[in-house]
Amino acid sequence: MTQRMIRRPAARFFCAGSLSKALGQAIADHAACGPAPEGSAIELVSGPAGLLCGRIEAGDAAEIFLSASPEAPHRLAAAGGYAPPHLLCHNRLAVVARPGLTLEDDSLLDRLLDPDLRLVCSTPGCDPGGDYAMALFEALERLRPGATALLKAKASHPFGGPDNSAPVDGMSPAVVALRRGIADLMVVYRTTARAACAAVPGATAVVVPPDWLPRTEATLTWRRDAGTVALSFVDYLKSPRAARLLEAAGLEPAGQPS
């Protein structure tokens, strides 16, 4: 009698869009580390972490969740179905300027506050990238009184929301916004800034100084009843091998000095 092999469904991994390229590479590297059982695929689902968390809370199945900030993983863990959050790596904010616009460290704040320059960032509440941008605007109040109100009033949010977060022709919607010329300045993650500058000739970027805003905290959690494939991948993500991959992608593995 022929025995049929039962194909298990893929382990679903919900991942913040800003981290999806690096984590896609991690999935491939994990698969290459050794022999894998039948049905050991990992399905990567990326998007704004706030929206992904909402899908999980509404019942969408995700064995692993990597958020660009710790709030959503802590909320899932507090509800009881997910493991205590694990800080995986850090990112930083950066400001990207369109081609033809000079951007330098010592003039960064003046550029941000210039009323004639169109400023964009991701959507607060839906995407931690937007929340981090709002935190940056609030932190700048101590350097320039009135900065917070001005920056929040002028910033628009053409990506990172429910209807504008999908990749376009394989590109981040933030990169698309820059290519289409709808922004003079973008406040995004450093990894996104690197992709934008690579895709848009002449675009430049400056990393936000650490005394303006600390590093971001990309945080991992997983279902308490996760299967062996998911748990194997979680162990891999905590390994020195994965840390080297994350670092090569422009991220800072947890435990490194800021």
Salt bridges, closest charged atoms under 4 A:
ASP29 OD2 - ARG241 NE 2.66
GLU38 OE2 - ARG7 NH2 2.61
GLU43 OE1 - ARG12 NE 3.42
GLU57 OE2 - ARG75 NE 2.77
ASP60 OD1 - ARG12 NH1 2.72
ASP60 OD2 - ARG55 NH2 2.86
ASP110 OD1 - ARG144 NH2 3.12
GLU138 OE2 - LYS152 NZ 2.69
ASP184 OD1 - ARG98 NE 2.63
ASP184 OD1 - ARG118 NH2 3.10
ASP225 OD1 - ARG223 NE 2.73
GLU252 OE2 - ARG92 NE 2.67
GLU252 OE2 - ARG190 NH2 2.81
GLU252 OE1 - ARG215 NH1 2.72
